[in-house]
Amino acid sequence: MMEYVGFIAASLTTLSFLPQTIKIIKTRDTKSISLGMYMMFVLGVAFWLVYGLYTGDMPIILANFITLILSSVILVFKIKEVFLEK
């Protein structure tokens, strides 16, 4: 039963990145996003993924794998905005 709770929680928190990622891809606007925060966030998610792989915890693995992809897309757009568009 608690594994289902984990999958639901993981799904909701992971999918919450989808609207922001889509918006940034469409608008290419990342001015209001903190580069430092997103760098730390992506690194933290990567560590959570490693932890999930180590422990074999599927909700943690799936959620952090998808979140890593979505948040990395946002981070790439932010890095381009900060370093390439000046």
C-alpha positions as CSV (number, residue, x, y, z in Angstrom):
1,M,0.0,0.0,0.0
2,M,2.7,2.5,0.9
3,E,4.5,1.8,-2.4
4,Y,1.4,3.1,-4.1
5,V,1.5,6.2,-2.0
6,G,5.1,6.6,-3.1
7,F,4.2,6.3,-6.7
8,I,1.4,8.8,-6.4
9,A,3.6,11.3,-4.6
10,A,6.4,10.8,-7.1
11,S,4.0,11.2,-10.1
12,L,2.6,14.4,-8.7
13,T,5.9,16.1,-7.8
14,T,7.5,14.9,-11.1
15,L,4.7,15.9,-13.4
16,S,4.6,19.4,-11.7
17,F,7.7,20.2,-13.8
18,L,6.0,19.5,-17.1
19,P,4.0,22.7,-17.4
20,Q,7.1,24.8,-16.6
21,T,9.3,22.9,-19.0
22,I,6.7,23.2,-21.8
23,K,6.4,27.0,-21.1
24,I,10.1,27.5,-21.2
25,I,10.5,25.5,-24.4
26,K,7.8,27.6,-26.1
27,T,8.8,31.0,-24.8
28,R,12.5,30.5,-24.3
29,D,12.1,32.9,-21.3
30,T,14.1,31.9,-18.2
31,K,14.9,35.4,-16.9
32,S,12.9,34.9,-13.6
33,I,14.6,31.5,-12.8
34,S,17.7,31.4,-10.6
35,L,20.6,29.7,-12.3
36,G,22.2,28.8,-8.9
37,M,18.9,27.2,-7.6
38,Y,18.5,25.2,-10.8
39,M,22.1,24.0,-10.8
40,M,21.7,22.8,-7.2
41,F,18.3,21.3,-7.9
42,V,19.5,19.3,-10.9
43,L,22.5,18.1,-8.9
44,G,20.3,17.1,-6.0
45,V,17.9,15.2,-8.2
46,A,20.8,13.4,-9.8
47,F,22.0,12.3,-6.3
48,W,18.4,11.2,-5.5
49,L,18.5,9.1,-8.6
50,V,21.8,7.5,-7.6
51,Y,20.3,6.8,-4.1
52,G,17.2,5.2,-5.7
53,L,19.3,3.0,-7.9
54,Y,21.4,2.0,-4.9
55,T,18.4,1.1,-2.8
56,G,16.3,-0.3,-5.6
57,D,13.4,2.0,-4.7
58,M,11.3,2.3,-7.9
59,P,9.2,5.3,-7.0
60,I,12.5,7.3,-6.3
61,I,14.2,5.9,-9.4
62,L,11.3,6.8,-11.8
63,A,10.5,10.1,-10.3
64,N,14.0,11.4,-10.2
65,F,14.9,10.0,-13.6
66,I,12.0,12.0,-15.2
67,T,12.5,15.0,-13.0
68,L,16.2,15.0,-14.0
69,I,15.3,15.1,-17.6
70,L,12.7,17.9,-17.2
71,S,14.8,20.0,-14.9
72,S,17.9,19.6,-17.1
73,V,16.0,20.9,-20.1
74,I,15.1,24.0,-18.1
75,L,18.7,24.3,-16.8
76,V,20.0,24.1,-20.4
77,F,17.7,26.9,-21.5
78,K,18.8,29.0,-18.5
79,I,22.5,28.4,-19.2
80,K,22.0,29.5,-22.8
81,E,20.2,32.6,-21.6
82,V,22.9,33.6,-19.2
83,F,26.0,32.7,-21.2
84,L,25.1,32.7,-24.8
85,E,22.5,35.4,-25.3
86,K,24.5,38.4,-23.9
